[in-house]
């Protein structure tokens, strides 16, 4: 039984290697502080959990959900209107998904044919490249560089590439680089996409994990954005509902209809119990969202300020649940540094190279532990390393 060519090279080698080394470190009796996987560690708000409790007892919730509850679609439209000032038609411009990853993975199958070009950020969240590969498309990497604020420079994309491109992925606030984008950038992307007839897919999963008074904007706020694109939102990060698997795609009604048509041949929708939890999250008290962001901001400050105090400096992100940390002075291989950090300090982070070639020189640190655990991580790192100009026993 020969594996399909599309699956070749899809093994997330570095993630497997980190997990294997983690087990070896734990076998020595060390409790590893895992700052690798970007999954929320905080619980949903009580009113969300209570909504699920009530829904579990309703026998009608065990039917095929198919498209789902109309009131959930109206709630999603209401949330977008309140949060971004974007008016959406619940019947034609919204599609409820089994988490945003569901839509991110499937949209390429609806729009990318074998040999088509897709514009993909480098570094970027792996599902973008994976979805293009599964559809048989060709990836054209858009470098996310520090000197450009980790924004792709669309004007630098060659004309012959732009004319052949079918799709563009963008993601702000960003995973892994924790960068943010403003309306001006989205306006530029929308104009570029309209000129070259490119579908824009914007992943906005981290819009509510924002700090220091900063408020991310929606791609759909940009003029002309709805003509060329859709946006994916997830309840996973905003409401700590990662295991519930619920999110939605919004925007261009033709694209939404085609994604819905594809999805109707793949699954039967989101479990009604989870839909009721999503409804409670979107329409309930939003104080939990603000408190969640404050908690992550405190974590960010403990980690970034603590590491700066021992000589490892990195910028404070304005949003997302990640810190994109340049390697300490004297180190050049993100993989070797991450493996050594786990071995010597028992702290697990992800090498930047795992997210694309432009991720080399960085590690991604997820703020998925309580403040005291992050403080312990800083203490361990301080005990294992002496950062400074002379550091670099692992330099290559």
TAPE-V422489 format. One record per residue. N is the residue number from 1. RES is the residue in one small letter. SS is DSSP state (alpha for helix, beta for strand, coil for the rest). PHI is phi in degrees with one decimal (NA if undefined). D_LAST is the distance of its C-alpha to the last C-alpha in Angstrom with 2 decimals. Layout:
BEGIN
n=N res=RES ss=SS phi=PHI d_last=D_LAST
n=N res=RES ss=SS phi=PHI d_last=D_LAST
END
This chain:
BEGIN
n=1 res=x ss=coil phi=NA d_last=40.93
n=2 res=x ss=coil phi=-87.7 d_last=38.19
n=3 res=x ss=coil phi=-66.8 d_last=35.87
n=4 res=x ss=coil phi=-62.7 d_last=36.19
n=5 res=x ss=alpha phi=-58.4 d_last=33.62
n=6 res=x ss=alpha phi=-63.6 d_last=33.00
n=7 res=x ss=alpha phi=-89.2 d_last=31.55
n=8 res=x ss=coil phi=-69.0 d_last=28.97
n=9 res=x ss=coil phi=81.9 d_last=25.41
n=10 res=x ss=coil phi=-89.0 d_last=26.75
n=11 res=x ss=coil phi=-67.9 d_last=25.40
n=12 res=x ss=coil phi=-79.7 d_last=23.26
n=13 res=x ss=alpha phi=-55.9 d_last=20.75
n=14 res=x ss=alpha phi=-66.9 d_last=18.39
n=15 res=x ss=alpha phi=-66.6 d_last=21.55
n=16 res=x ss=alpha phi=-63.8 d_last=22.93
n=17 res=x ss=alpha phi=-63.5 d_last=19.86
n=18 res=x ss=alpha phi=-63.9 d_last=19.97
n=19 res=x ss=alpha phi=-65.2 d_last=23.72
n=20 res=x ss=alpha phi=-65.1 d_last=23.53
n=21 res=x ss=alpha phi=-68.6 d_last=21.16
n=22 res=x ss=alpha phi=-57.4 d_last=23.48
n=23 res=x ss=alpha phi=-64.7 d_last=26.38
n=24 res=x ss=alpha phi=-66.0 d_last=24.81
n=25 res=x ss=alpha phi=-65.4 d_last=24.20
n=26 res=x ss=alpha phi=-64.9 d_last=27.75
n=27 res=x ss=alpha phi=-65.6 d_last=29.11
n=28 res=x ss=coil phi=-81.0 d_last=28.10
n=29 res=x ss=coil phi=98.8 d_last=30.40
n=30 res=x ss=coil phi=-91.6 d_last=28.03
n=31 res=x ss=coil phi=-83.1 d_last=29.19
n=32 res=x ss=coil phi=-76.0 d_last=26.24
n=33 res=x ss=beta phi=-90.3 d_last=26.37
n=34 res=x ss=beta phi=-91.2 d_last=25.79
n=35 res=x ss=coil phi=-114.5 d_last=24.64
n=36 res=x ss=coil phi=-97.9 d_last=23.48
n=37 res=x ss=coil phi=-75.7 d_last=26.59
n=38 res=x ss=coil phi=-86.4 d_last=28.43
n=39 res=x ss=coil phi=-119.2 d_last=31.90
n=40 res=x ss=coil phi=-60.1 d_last=34.46
n=41 res=x ss=coil phi=-102.1 d_last=35.38
n=42 res=x ss=coil phi=-91.5 d_last=38.54
n=43 res=x ss=coil phi=-82.8 d_last=41.92
n=44 res=x ss=coil phi=-64.4 d_last=44.09
n=45 res=x ss=coil phi=-64.6 d_last=46.96
n=46 res=x ss=alpha phi=-55.2 d_last=50.10
n=47 res=x ss=alpha phi=-69.1 d_last=52.18
n=48 res=x ss=alpha phi=-73.9 d_last=49.74
n=49 res=x ss=alpha phi=-63.4 d_last=49.87
n=50 res=x ss=alpha phi=-64.0 d_last=53.65
n=51 res=x ss=alpha phi=-62.0 d_last=53.99
n=52 res=x ss=alpha phi=-68.4 d_last=52.30
n=53 res=x ss=alpha phi=-57.1 d_last=54.59
n=54 res=x ss=alpha phi=-65.3 d_last=57.63
n=55 res=x ss=alpha phi=-69.2 d_last=56.44
n=56 res=x ss=alpha phi=-60.6 d_last=55.83
n=57 res=x ss=coil phi=-82.3 d_last=59.57
n=58 res=x ss=coil phi=-89.9 d_last=60.73
n=59 res=x ss=alpha phi=-63.5 d_last=61.43
n=60 res=x ss=alpha phi=-67.0 d_last=61.33
n=61 res=x ss=alpha phi=-78.8 d_last=57.58
n=62 res=x ss=alpha phi=-102.3 d_last=57.03
n=63 res=x ss=coil phi=-83.8 d_last=58.00
n=64 res=x ss=coil phi=-60.1 d_last=55.65
n=65 res=x ss=coil phi=-79.4 d_last=54.36
n=66 res=x ss=coil phi=48.5 d_last=53.84
n=67 res=x ss=coil phi=-72.9 d_last=53.37
n=68 res=x ss=coil phi=103.7 d_last=53.88
n=69 res=x ss=coil phi=-79.3 d_last=55.89
n=70 res=x ss=alpha phi=-58.7 d_last=57.20
n=71 res=x ss=alpha phi=-68.6 d_last=56.98
n=72 res=x ss=alpha phi=-70.2 d_last=53.22
n=73 res=x ss=alpha phi=-63.2 d_last=52.89
n=74 res=x ss=alpha phi=-65.8 d_last=55.05
n=75 res=x ss=alpha phi=-65.5 d_last=52.98
n=76 res=x ss=alpha phi=-63.7 d_last=49.76
n=77 res=x ss=alpha phi=-63.8 d_last=51.57
n=78 res=x ss=alpha phi=-64.5 d_last=52.83
n=79 res=x ss=alpha phi=-63.4 d_last=49.41
n=80 res=x ss=alpha phi=-63.5 d_last=47.97
n=81 res=x ss=alpha phi=-66.2 d_last=50.98
n=82 res=x ss=alpha phi=-68.9 d_last=50.71
n=83 res=x ss=alpha phi=-81.0 d_last=46.95
n=84 res=x ss=alpha phi=-114.6 d_last=46.30
n=85 res=x ss=coil phi=72.6 d_last=49.81
n=86 res=x ss=coil phi=-103.2 d_last=49.35
n=87 res=x ss=coil phi=-90.0 d_last=52.49
n=88 res=x ss=coil phi=-124.0 d_last=52.00
n=89 res=x ss=coil phi=-83.0 d_last=54.66
n=90 res=x ss=coil phi=-59.3 d_last=54.28
n=91 res=x ss=coil phi=-87.4 d_last=55.90
n=92 res=x ss=coil phi=-134.9 d_last=53.84
n=93 res=x ss=coil phi=-119.1 d_last=50.66
n=94 res=x ss=beta phi=-139.0 d_last=49.21
n=95 res=x ss=beta phi=-136.6 d_last=48.08
n=96 res=x ss=beta phi=-74.4 d_last=47.35
n=97 res=x ss=beta phi=-126.6 d_last=44.40
n=98 res=x ss=coil phi=-81.7 d_last=43.06
n=99 res=x ss=coil phi=82.8 d_last=40.24
n=100 res=x ss=alpha phi=-63.1 d_last=38.54
n=101 res=x ss=alpha phi=-57.1 d_last=36.10
n=102 res=x ss=alpha phi=-54.8 d_last=39.23
n=103 res=x ss=alpha phi=-70.9 d_last=39.84
n=104 res=x ss=alpha phi=-60.1 d_last=36.23
n=105 res=x ss=alpha phi=-77.6 d_last=36.05
n=106 res=x ss=alpha phi=-100.1 d_last=39.45
n=107 res=x ss=alpha phi=-60.6 d_last=39.96
n=108 res=x ss=alpha phi=-64.0 d_last=38.06
n=109 res=x ss=alpha phi=-64.8 d_last=40.51
n=110 res=x ss=alpha phi=-85.0 d_last=43.31
n=111 res=x ss=alpha phi=-128.3 d_last=41.93
n=112 res=x ss=coil phi=-113.8 d_last=39.34
n=113 res=x ss=coil phi=-95.8 d_last=40.55
n=114 res=x ss=coil phi=-52.7 d_last=38.50
n=115 res=x ss=coil phi=93.1 d_last=36.86
n=116 res=x ss=coil phi=-69.4 d_last=37.21
n=117 res=x ss=beta phi=-93.4 d_last=34.39
n=118 res=x ss=beta phi=-127.2 d_last=33.14
n=119 res=x ss=beta phi=-91.8 d_last=31.11
n=120 res=x ss=beta phi=-126.9 d_last=28.46
n=121 res=x ss=beta phi=-66.2 d_last=26.11
n=122 res=x ss=beta phi=-136.2 d_last=22.34
n=123 res=x ss=coil phi=-75.2 d_last=21.14
n=124 res=x ss=coil phi=-156.8 d_last=24.36
n=125 res=x ss=coil phi=-60.8 d_last=26.26
n=126 res=x ss=alpha phi=-58.1 d_last=26.02
n=127 res=x ss=alpha phi=-63.3 d_last=29.81
n=128 res=x ss=alpha phi=-62.6 d_last=30.08
n=129 res=x ss=alpha phi=-67.3 d_last=28.18
n=130 res=x ss=alpha phi=-59.9 d_last=29.75
n=131 res=x ss=alpha phi=-64.5 d_last=33.23
n=132 res=x ss=alpha phi=-67.9 d_last=32.86
n=133 res=x ss=alpha phi=-61.1 d_last=31.60
n=134 res=x ss=alpha phi=-63.9 d_last=34.52
n=135 res=x ss=alpha phi=-85.6 d_last=36.90
n=136 res=x ss=coil phi=85.5 d_last=35.58
n=137 res=x ss=coil phi=-79.8 d_last=34.37
n=138 res=x ss=beta phi=-110.8 d_last=31.63
n=139 res=x ss=beta phi=-87.8 d_last=28.90
n=140 res=x ss=beta phi=-108.8 d_last=28.27
n=141 res=x ss=beta phi=-73.5 d_last=25.34
n=142 res=x ss=beta phi=-103.7 d_last=26.11
n=143 res=x ss=beta phi=-64.5 d_last=22.99
n=144 res=x ss=coil phi=-104.7 d_last=23.18
n=145 res=x ss=coil phi=-111.9 d_last=21.53
n=146 res=x ss=alpha phi=-58.1 d_last=21.71
n=147 res=x ss=alpha phi=-66.7 d_last=23.59
n=148 res=x ss=alpha phi=-106.0 d_last=26.25
n=149 res=x ss=coil phi=67.7 d_last=26.65
n=150 res=x ss=coil phi=58.9 d_last=24.96
n=151 res=x ss=coil phi=-108.0 d_last=28.11
n=152 res=x ss=coil phi=-68.6 d_last=28.29
n=153 res=x ss=coil phi=-95.9 d_last=29.91
n=154 res=x ss=alpha phi=-67.4 d_last=32.67
n=155 res=x ss=alpha phi=-68.6 d_last=33.98
n=156 res=x ss=alpha phi=-89.2 d_last=30.87
n=157 res=x ss=coil phi=-73.2 d_last=31.60
n=158 res=x ss=coil phi=-57.2 d_last=33.17
n=159 res=x ss=alpha phi=-55.7 d_last=36.93
n=160 res=x ss=alpha phi=-67.4 d_last=36.99
n=161 res=x ss=alpha phi=-73.9 d_last=34.53
n=162 res=x ss=alpha phi=-58.9 d_last=36.46
n=163 res=x ss=alpha phi=-69.6 d_last=39.73
n=164 res=x ss=alpha phi=-95.4 d_last=38.55
n=165 res=x ss=beta phi=-70.7 d_last=36.83
n=166 res=x ss=beta phi=-105.5 d_last=38.79
n=167 res=x ss=beta phi=-147.3 d_last=36.83
n=168 res=x ss=beta phi=-133.2 d_last=34.41
n=169 res=x ss=beta phi=-102.1 d_last=32.61
n=170 res=x ss=beta phi=-136.0 d_last=32.12
n=171 res=x ss=beta phi=-158.4 d_last=31.54
n=172 res=x ss=coil phi=-142.5 d_last=32.28
n=173 res=x ss=coil phi=-55.9 d_last=31.75
n=174 res=x ss=coil phi=-97.2 d_last=28.51
n=175 res=x ss=coil phi=-119.3 d_last=26.59
n=176 res=x ss=coil phi=-101.3 d_last=23.64
n=177 res=x ss=coil phi=-83.3 d_last=23.15
n=178 res=x ss=coil phi=61.7 d_last=26.37
n=179 res=x ss=coil phi=-83.8 d_last=27.59
n=180 res=x ss=coil phi=-125.7 d_last=31.32
n=181 res=x ss=coil phi=-133.1 d_last=33.55
n=182 res=x ss=coil phi=-107.4 d_last=37.01
n=183 res=x ss=alpha phi=-62.6 d_last=40.10
n=184 res=x ss=alpha phi=-59.9 d_last=39.40
n=185 res=x ss=alpha phi=-63.4 d_last=36.29
n=186 res=x ss=alpha phi=-64.1 d_last=38.32
n=187 res=x ss=alpha phi=-62.3 d_last=41.13
n=188 res=x ss=alpha phi=-63.9 d_last=38.85
n=189 res=x ss=alpha phi=-64.4 d_last=37.59
n=190 res=x ss=alpha phi=-62.1 d_last=41.20
n=191 res=x ss=alpha phi=-65.5 d_last=42.41
n=192 res=x ss=alpha phi=-61.4 d_last=39.64
n=193 res=x ss=alpha phi=-65.5 d_last=40.42
n=194 res=x ss=alpha phi=-66.6 d_last=44.14
n=195 res=x ss=alpha phi=-61.5 d_last=43.79
n=196 res=x ss=alpha phi=-107.9 d_last=41.92
n=197 res=x ss=coil phi=57.5 d_last=43.52
n=198 res=x ss=coil phi=-113.9 d_last=40.37
n=199 res=x ss=beta phi=-81.0 d_last=40.52
n=200 res=x ss=beta phi=-98.9 d_last=38.39
n=201 res=x ss=beta phi=-117.7 d_last=37.34
n=202 res=x ss=beta phi=-107.1 d_last=36.34
n=203 res=x ss=beta phi=-96.3 d_last=34.99
n=204 res=x ss=coil phi=-117.3 d_last=36.28
n=205 res=x ss=coil phi=-60.4 d_last=35.73
n=206 res=x ss=coil phi=-106.3 d_last=34.50
n=207 res=x ss=coil phi=-62.0 d_last=37.20
n=208 res=x ss=coil phi=-99.3 d_last=38.81
n=209 res=x ss=coil phi=-95.0 d_last=35.80
n=210 res=x ss=beta phi=-133.4 d_last=35.92
n=211 res=x ss=coil phi=-132.5 d_last=35.89
n=212 res=x ss=coil phi=58.0 d_last=37.34
n=213 res=x ss=coil phi=83.6 d_last=40.23
n=214 res=x ss=coil phi=-75.8 d_last=38.20
n=215 res=x ss=coil phi=-126.9 d_last=39.80
n=216 res=x ss=coil phi=-61.4 d_last=38.03
n=217 res=x ss=coil phi=-108.2 d_last=40.24
n=218 res=x ss=coil phi=-89.9 d_last=41.02
n=219 res=x ss=alpha phi=-57.7 d_last=40.31
n=220 res=x ss=alpha phi=-71.3 d_last=44.02
n=221 res=x ss=alpha phi=-74.5 d_last=44.99
n=222 res=x ss=coil phi=-75.5 d_last=43.96
n=223 res=x ss=coil phi=-60.4 d_last=46.75
n=224 res=x ss=coil phi=81.8 d_last=46.89
n=225 res=x ss=alpha phi=-63.5 d_last=44.20
n=226 res=x ss=alpha phi=-69.2 d_last=46.70
n=227 res=x ss=alpha phi=-73.1 d_last=47.61
n=228 res=x ss=alpha phi=-121.5 d_last=44.14
n=229 res=x ss=beta phi=-156.9 d_last=42.43
n=230 res=x ss=beta phi=-133.1 d_last=42.33
n=231 res=x ss=beta phi=-130.4 d_last=40.54
n=232 res=x ss=beta phi=-112.7 d_last=39.47
n=233 res=x ss=beta phi=-119.6 d_last=40.11
n=234 res=x ss=beta phi=-123.4 d_last=39.55
n=235 res=x ss=alpha phi=-85.0 d_last=41.42
n=236 res=x ss=alpha phi=-59.6 d_last=38.55
n=237 res=x ss=alpha phi=-85.5 d_last=36.75
n=238 res=x ss=alpha phi=-64.4 d_last=39.75
n=239 res=x ss=coil phi=-116.9 d_last=42.09
n=240 res=x ss=coil phi=55.3 d_last=39.80
n=241 res=x ss=coil phi=-118.7 d_last=41.26
n=242 res=x ss=alpha phi=-57.7 d_last=38.20
n=243 res=x ss=alpha phi=-76.1 d_last=39.99
n=244 res=x ss=alpha phi=-75.5 d_last=43.15
n=245 res=x ss=coil phi=60.7 d_last=41.67
n=246 res=x ss=coil phi=-149.8 d_last=43.46
n=247 res=x ss=beta phi=-164.8 d_last=42.62
n=248 res=x ss=beta phi=-155.5 d_last=44.07
n=249 res=x ss=beta phi=-104.9 d_last=43.57
n=250 res=x ss=beta phi=-138.1 d_last=45.58
n=251 res=x ss=beta phi=128.2 d_last=46.44
n=252 res=x ss=coil phi=-49.2 d_last=47.72
n=253 res=x ss=alpha phi=-67.7 d_last=50.65
n=254 res=x ss=alpha phi=-67.3 d_last=50.34
n=255 res=x ss=alpha phi=-67.0 d_last=46.72
n=256 res=x ss=alpha phi=-60.2 d_last=47.71
n=257 res=x ss=alpha phi=-63.6 d_last=50.62
n=258 res=x ss=alpha phi=-71.7 d_last=48.49
n=259 res=x ss=alpha phi=-65.8 d_last=45.91
n=260 res=x ss=alpha phi=-63.0 d_last=48.88
n=261 res=x ss=alpha phi=-63.8 d_last=50.36
n=262 res=x ss=alpha phi=-62.5 d_last=47.19
n=263 res=x ss=alpha phi=-64.1 d_last=46.89
n=264 res=x ss=coil phi=-65.5 d_last=50.56
n=265 res=x ss=coil phi=-98.4 d_last=49.73
n=266 res=x ss=coil phi=-111.5 d_last=46.79
n=267 res=x ss=coil phi=-150.6 d_last=48.01
n=268 res=x ss=coil phi=-115.8 d_last=50.93
n=269 res=x ss=coil phi=93.8 d_last=49.41
n=270 res=x ss=coil phi=-89.6 d_last=48.45
n=271 res=x ss=coil phi=-47.3 d_last=50.40
n=272 res=x ss=alpha phi=-55.5 d_last=53.25
n=273 res=x ss=alpha phi=-60.5 d_last=52.42
n=274 res=x ss=alpha phi=-69.2 d_last=48.99
n=275 res=x ss=alpha phi=-60.8 d_last=50.66
n=276 res=x ss=alpha phi=-67.0 d_last=52.96
n=277 res=x ss=alpha phi=-64.8 d_last=50.04
n=278 res=x ss=alpha phi=-63.5 d_last=48.49
n=279 res=x ss=alpha phi=-61.6 d_last=51.85
n=280 res=x ss=alpha phi=-62.6 d_last=52.07
n=281 res=x ss=alpha phi=-65.4 d_last=48.59
n=282 res=x ss=alpha phi=-71.0 d_last=49.28
n=283 res=x ss=alpha phi=-102.8 d_last=52.82
n=284 res=x ss=coil phi=-83.0 d_last=52.62
n=285 res=x ss=coil phi=-58.5 d_last=51.83
n=286 res=x ss=coil phi=-91.5 d_last=48.55
n=287 res=x ss=alpha phi=-60.3 d_last=48.09
n=288 res=x ss=alpha phi=-63.9 d_last=45.67
n=289 res=x ss=alpha phi=-68.1 d_last=43.35
n=290 res=x ss=alpha phi=-66.5 d_last=43.36
n=291 res=x ss=alpha phi=-65.6 d_last=42.85
n=292 res=x ss=alpha phi=-60.4 d_last=39.93
n=293 res=x ss=alpha phi=-64.0 d_last=38.17
n=294 res=x ss=alpha phi=-63.4 d_last=38.96
n=295 res=x ss=alpha phi=-62.7 d_last=37.47
n=296 res=x ss=alpha phi=-68.5 d_last=34.13
n=297 res=x ss=alpha phi=-64.6 d_last=34.22
n=298 res=x ss=alpha phi=-63.0 d_last=34.74
n=299 res=x ss=alpha phi=-62.1 d_last=31.82
n=300 res=x ss=alpha phi=-55.5 d_last=29.59
n=301 res=x ss=alpha phi=-66.1 d_last=30.75
n=302 res=x ss=alpha phi=-59.5 d_last=30.28
n=303 res=x ss=alpha phi=-71.8 d_last=26.66
n=304 res=x ss=alpha phi=-66.3 d_last=25.51
n=305 res=x ss=alpha phi=-69.2 d_last=27.57
n=306 res=x ss=alpha phi=-64.3 d_last=26.66
n=307 res=x ss=alpha phi=-68.3 d_last=22.90
n=308 res=x ss=alpha phi=-61.9 d_last=23.54
n=309 res=x ss=alpha phi=-66.5 d_last=25.57
n=310 res=x ss=coil phi=-109.3 d_last=22.67
n=311 res=x ss=coil phi=100.0 d_last=20.30
n=312 res=x ss=coil phi=-107.8 d_last=18.63
n=313 res=x ss=coil phi=-101.9 d_last=20.33
n=314 res=x ss=coil phi=-154.5 d_last=21.09
n=315 res=x ss=coil phi=-72.0 d_last=24.17
n=316 res=x ss=coil phi=-81.8 d_last=27.23
n=317 res=x ss=coil phi=-69.4 d_last=28.13
n=318 res=x ss=coil phi=-88.8 d_last=31.73
n=319 res=x ss=beta phi=-165.3 d_last=32.12
n=320 res=x ss=coil phi=86.4 d_last=30.80
n=321 res=x ss=coil phi=-107.7 d_last=29.83
n=322 res=x ss=beta phi=-128.6 d_last=26.08
n=323 res=x ss=beta phi=-118.0 d_last=23.66
n=324 res=x ss=beta phi=-99.8 d_last=20.78
n=325 res=x ss=beta phi=-103.3 d_last=18.30
n=326 res=x ss=beta phi=-60.7 d_last=15.44
n=327 res=x ss=coil phi=-60.6 d_last=12.43
n=328 res=x ss=coil phi=-60.3 d_last=13.10
n=329 res=x ss=coil phi=-53.1 d_last=12.08
n=330 res=x ss=coil phi=96.1 d_last=8.77
n=331 res=x ss=coil phi=-111.6 d_last=7.18
n=332 res=x ss=coil phi=-128.8 d_last=6.00
n=333 res=x ss=coil phi=-102.8 d_last=6.72
n=334 res=x ss=alpha phi=-65.4 d_last=10.44
n=335 res=x ss=alpha phi=-66.6 d_last=11.26
n=336 res=x ss=alpha phi=-64.5 d_last=9.30
n=337 res=x ss=alpha phi=-67.1 d_last=10.56
n=338 res=x ss=alpha phi=-64.1 d_last=13.97
n=339 res=x ss=alpha phi=-65.8 d_last=14.36
n=340 res=x ss=alpha phi=-68.3 d_last=13.64
n=341 res=x ss=alpha phi=-61.6 d_last=16.00
n=342 res=x ss=alpha phi=-66.7 d_last=18.60
n=343 res=x ss=alpha phi=-68.3 d_last=18.44
n=344 res=x ss=alpha phi=-89.0 d_last=18.62
n=345 res=x ss=alpha phi=-113.9 d_last=20.73
n=346 res=x ss=coil phi=69.5 d_last=22.48
n=347 res=x ss=beta phi=-118.6 d_last=21.68
n=348 res=x ss=beta phi=-101.3 d_last=20.98
n=349 res=x ss=coil phi=-129.7 d_last=19.51
n=350 res=x ss=beta phi=-106.6 d_last=18.51
n=351 res=x ss=beta phi=-61.6 d_last=15.10
n=352 res=x ss=alpha phi=-61.2 d_last=15.81
n=353 res=x ss=alpha phi=-62.6 d_last=14.77
n=354 res=x ss=alpha phi=-66.3 d_last=17.87
n=355 res=x ss=alpha phi=-105.4 d_last=20.04
n=356 res=x ss=coil phi=134.9 d_last=18.93
n=357 res=x ss=alpha phi=-62.0 d_last=16.25
n=358 res=x ss=alpha phi=-75.5 d_last=16.93
n=359 res=x ss=alpha phi=-84.7 d_last=16.15
n=360 res=x ss=coil phi=-61.9 d_last=12.39
n=361 res=x ss=coil phi=97.9 d_last=11.42
n=362 res=x ss=beta phi=-136.8 d_last=14.39
n=363 res=x ss=beta phi=-128.4 d_last=16.10
n=364 res=x ss=beta phi=-98.4 d_last=19.84
n=365 res=x ss=beta phi=-114.8 d_last=22.03
n=366 res=x ss=beta phi=-92.9 d_last=25.61
n=367 res=x ss=coil phi=-87.2 d_last=28.43
n=368 res=x ss=coil phi=-110.9 d_last=30.33
n=369 res=x ss=coil phi=-133.9 d_last=31.27
n=370 res=x ss=coil phi=-64.3 d_last=33.96
n=371 res=x ss=alpha phi=-57.3 d_last=33.34
n=372 res=x ss=alpha phi=-67.2 d_last=33.68
n=373 res=x ss=alpha phi=-72.6 d_last=31.05
n=374 res=x ss=alpha phi=-64.6 d_last=28.59
n=375 res=x ss=alpha phi=-63.4 d_last=29.53
n=376 res=x ss=alpha phi=-65.5 d_last=28.81
n=377 res=x ss=alpha phi=-60.8 d_last=25.34
n=378 res=x ss=alpha phi=-60.8 d_last=24.70
n=379 res=x ss=alpha phi=-62.0 d_last=26.21
n=380 res=x ss=alpha phi=-63.4 d_last=24.05
n=381 res=x ss=alpha phi=-63.5 d_last=20.79
n=382 res=x ss=alpha phi=-62.3 d_last=22.24
n=383 res=x ss=alpha phi=-75.7 d_last=22.99
n=384 res=x ss=alpha phi=-98.5 d_last=19.59
n=385 res=x ss=coil phi=-135.2 d_last=17.38
n=386 res=x ss=coil phi=-122.2 d_last=17.93
n=387 res=x ss=coil phi=-78.9 d_last=16.40
n=388 res=x ss=coil phi=156.2 d_last=16.48
n=389 res=x ss=coil phi=-55.4 d_last=15.05
n=390 res=x ss=coil phi=-87.8 d_last=14.18
n=391 res=x ss=coil phi=-68.4 d_last=12.37
n=392 res=x ss=coil phi=142.3 d_last=8.73
n=393 res=x ss=coil phi=-64.2 d_last=8.85
n=394 res=x ss=coil phi=-103.8 d_last=6.44
n=395 res=x ss=coil phi=-59.1 d_last=3.81
n=396 res=x ss=coil phi=-123.0 d_last=0.00
END
